[in-house]
């Protein structure tokens, strides 16, 4: 049985470092870009929810393919299992925890 490949993609975006997991990585038809598709996020089962992963899931909810500029990519690794997706501060490298959204006033 063939195992499906899984990649960890680390790239710069708006002063932060994003870490995502995807099933497919390839050269883009657009010069200077790499395509990333089949984004993988953790399951929503259980009591604990990682707010960073939820934010990434919402940000990329309707994304079929990312076209990342090659100069923004830090590293692409083929990994054996998925870890937690993360957003890190671009200078310190510490994990960024997004603030909860304020309730909508009606």
Buried (B, 14 or more C-beta within 10 A) or exposed (E): EEEEEBBBBBBBBEEBBBBBBBEBBEEBEEEEBBBBBBBBBBEEEEEEEBEBBBBBBEEBEEEEEBEBEEEBBEEBEEEEEEEEBBBBEEEEEEBBEEEEEEEEEE
